[in-house]
Amino acid sequence: MKKVIFKSVPFDKKLVTLALESGVDAVMVDKNHVAAVEALSKITTLTPEDMVTVELTKKADEDVAVKAAKAGKDVVLKKGWEIIPVENILAQVDSLALECESLDRAVLAAGILERGCDTIVVLPEGAADLKQIVAELKLSQGTMDLQAATVTEIESTGLGHRVCVDTISVLKRGQGMLIGNSSAFSFLVHAETESNPYVAARPFRINAGAVHAYAQMPGDKTTYLEELGAGDDVLIVGAGGATSLATVGRVKVEVRPMLLIKAEVKTDDGVKSGQVFLQNAETIRVVSDKGEPVSVVTLKKGDKIMVRTDEAGRHFGMRIKEEIKEG
């Protein structure tokens, strides 16, 4: 995840307020206005003196930036940088910031050498793009490949402890979390965005499944649903594979009647199968191959639903190479 700093020099209270509302990591102002920012929000406040600013006008400027970074200083490259000099610097340092004046420049900065710079310093002229910059660089997690799987079995399994993940975000139709008995086969469990005559929509909630299930997390990790807690970032996935972050507000673990749902996908290497335990209730939905939420109580053998397949093998949520079979 990239760090986003908004630079308000000269100081502009309206732009600083916009930056705070947009969710930046820090605000940079001159020394005389640090107290004014701290009175508005509990946020990291920097001054231009906290970073070494380097303008790339000649080859020797690259060496200046590299030496300062290797000396442990925070280096920011001044607006107007070009890709090749930035690549040369990134190849030699662990951390680098770039000034950006627009969304296009910020996205470019974040992707140079596939790694990109660690920090984007957004200038006042980029304020109009600030919310989108934060969304692109801090919330978006790229795209996941989802597949249509065929439901092979649905059966009642009695009572179990299930986990409701209540986020602090309002999720949209088509969005949910990837949940499964195995890290190699996870089901897209839909958020409670749909209402019915008996229950109002709760679009902040994913009724995610049984306590033992894996949840796909940011950074190519997994976690057991039971281990989630307030303040954790979870991976939200859309029907088309687009991903973003949401923060957990609370987790509710309660005993409820459960269903076991099994599905399979045909691949070039054969058939992959997976399963998931979900609460037996109308409000619990998976996602069809058309991108539509489908209640588990209407789900039938032969229906097509969206899943993600992967290689098995996790240790404390991190990917490992190991011979492993999960059922």
N, C-alpha and C positions, 0 to 999 in steps of 0.2 A: 504494500500500500504506500502510495506517495504522500509526502508531507506538503501541505499547501500553506504558504505564508502570504498575507496581503500586505503590501507596502503602501502606506499612506503618508508619503513625504512629498509635498507639504501636507500637513494634517488636514483631514476633512472628516468631520464627525459623521456626516451622512453616509460616506463610503465605509467608514469604520463600522458603523452600525450594520450596514449591509453585509460586510465581511463576517461579523459575528453571527448574524442570522443565517449565513450561508454554510457555516460549519467549518471554517478554516482552522488550522492547527495553531496559528500564531498571527499576531499583527505586528508590523514594524512601523514605528513612528519615531520622530525625533525625541530627544531626552525630555524636552519640556512638556511633552504630551503623554508620557507613560502613565502618569497618575490618572489622566482623563480616561484612558482605555481601561485601566484596572478598576475604575469606578463603574464601568459599564458591564463588565463580564469577568468571570474567573478564567482567564485565558493567558497563555504565554505571551508576554509582550517583549519585543526586541527593539533595538535601535540599530541604525546603520553601522555603528561601531562594533556590533557583535559579530559581524561577518566581514570577511575580506572580499571586497568587490574588485574584480579583474575585468578590464575591457580587452577583448581580443582584437588587436589591430595588427599584430605582427607575430611571427613564430615564437619569439622570446617570451611573449605573454603567456604562452602555454606552460613554459617552465616556471614562471612566477606562480601560476595557479597550482601546479603540481607540488612545488616546494612548500607552499603555504598549507595545502591539504595534508601533506605528509608530516608537517610540523604540528598537526592536530588542530588546525584552525578551520572554521567553517567558511568555505569559499563559495561565492556566488558570481556567476559570469554575467556581465552587464548585457542588457538588451542589445540585439544586433548580432549575437553569436551565430556562427555557421556550423554546419554539421561536422565536417571533417576535423576542425580543431577540437570540437567537443569530444568526438570519438577518441582523439589522441589523448586527451586528458582523462577521460573515463577509463581508458585501458590501464591507467597507472594509479588511480586513486580509488578509495573505498566509498567516498561520499562526495557529492557535488550538487550545488544548487544552480538553477538557471532563472534569470529574469524572463518573464513572458508577458506579452501585452494583449493576448487573445487566446481563445479556446484552441484554435488551430496550432498556435505555437506551443501551447502547454501540452497538447497531445503529442506533438512532434518531440518535444523535450523528454517526455516520459517514455518514449520508445526507441531512442537512439541506442544503437548496438544491442537491440532487443531488451537490454536491461534498463536503459534510461537513467536520467538523473534521479536522485533521491528526493529532492525538494524543488518545488516550483514556487518562485516568488512572483506573485501576480502584481503587476503595476496598476496604477489608478486607471489608465486607459483600458484595462481589461476588466474593469468592475462590472460592466454589463454582462460579461460571460462568466462571472465568478461562480454562480450557483451551478452552472453546467460543468464548469471545470472541476468543482468539488465532486459532483455526481460522477463524472467520467473517471477521475483519478483516485477517488477515495471509496466510492460505493460500487462502481462497476467492477466485476471480477472476470470479465471476458465472457466467452460462450462455451457451453458444454454440449457435447454430442449426445442427444437423446435418441432412443429407438422405440419403435412400436413393438410391444410384446403381446403375446396372446395369453389371456387368462386360462389356466388349465384346471384350477380347483378353487372353490370357496367353501369353507366349512366353519361352523361355530365351534369355539374351543373353550367355552366357559369363561370364568372370571380371570382377570389379570390386572396388574398395575399399568395404567397407560399414562402417557405424558402429554400434557397440553403445553405448547410453547407459545406464550403471549409475548409478542414483540412490541416495541415502541413505535412501530411504523404501520401505516395503513397499506395493506397489500392489495394487489389488483387481481382481477379475474385471470386465471391462467398461471398464477404464481403459487409456489409452495416450497417444500423442502424434500430432498431426496433421502428416503429412509428405507432400510432393508435389514434382513437377517444377516446379510453378508456385505462386506465392502465392495464385492465384485458384482453385485446386482441390487440396485436400489430403485424404489418406486417413487414417482413424483406425487407426493401427498399434498393435496390442494388446501390452500388457506380457506377459512370459513367466510368467504366473500358473498356467499349466496344466502338468501333468506327464504323462509317458507311460512305457511300460515301459523306455525307453532313457535318458531324460534327466529329471532332477529339475526341478521348477519353480524359477524364479529370479524371484520377483515384484518384485524391485527393478529389473529390466532391461527396456528396450525395445530390441529389435534393429531399429533405426529405418530403415535404408535406405542408399542410396549417398551418398558424400561430398558430392556436388553438390546434394543435395536441400534444399529449404526445410523448416524446422521452424517451426510457429507458436509464438510466444513470448509471455510476459506483456507487457501494455502495448500490444497491437495491433502487435507487431513480428514480424519473422521473422529467422532466421539460417540460414546454411548448416550442415548437420550437422557438417562437418569443422571448423568454428570453435568448437564447444562444448568446454568444458574443466571441470575440477574446480572446484567452487564456484559455477558458473553456476546460476541459477534457470531451470527449464524449466516449460512449461505442460503440466499433465496434464489430459486431457479424458476424461470418462466417456461411455458409450454414450448417455446421456440428455442430454448437453450440459453437465453440471455440470463446472466447472473448478477446479483448485487448483494450488498450486506444489509442486515438488519440487526439491531441490538435487542437482546432478550430483556423484557421488563420483569417477567416472573415465569416460573415453571410450576405447573400444577400436576401432581401425581395422585391419581385416584383409582380405586378399584372399579372396573367396568366390564361388561360382557364384551368379548373379543371375537374377531373373525381372523382366520388364517387364509390369506390370499396367495396363491401360487401362480406363476407365469413363466413363459419361456420365450426365448428369441432364437431364431435360426441364423447362424453365422457361417462363414466360410469354413470355420474349424469345427462345425457341428452345432449342437443345440446347447445354449446356456439357459439355466433355470434359476429362479430365485423365489423368495417368499418374504412375506411381511405380515405382522400381526397389527391389525387396526381395530379401533373400537367399533362395535356393532351398533351403529346409529346412523340415521338419515343424513345428519349434518357432516359426516365424514366422507370426503370425496378424494378420488384419484383423478387423473387427467386422461381423457381419451386421446386416440391418435388424431382426432380433429382439433385438439387443443381445448376441449370443453370439459368442465368439471362433471364427474359422474359419481353419484352416491354409491357407497359400498353396498347398500341394501338393494340396489337395482342392478348391480354388476352381475354378469352372467359368464359362464364358461364360453370361451370363444371370443369374448370382447377384446378389443385392442386398446391397450393403455400404454402411457409413456413411462419408460424406465431408462436407467443408465447402466451400462455394463462396463466392467473394468477388470483388471487383474487382481486376484485375491492376494492378501498379505499385508497386514498392518501390525505394528507394535506400538502401543500407547498412541494410536491414532496416526502414526507416521508410516509412509509407504516403505516396505522392505521387500527384498527378494527372498522368498522362502516357499518351500513346498507346503501348501496348506489347502485344506478342504473345509468349507463351511456349509452347513445345511440348515 
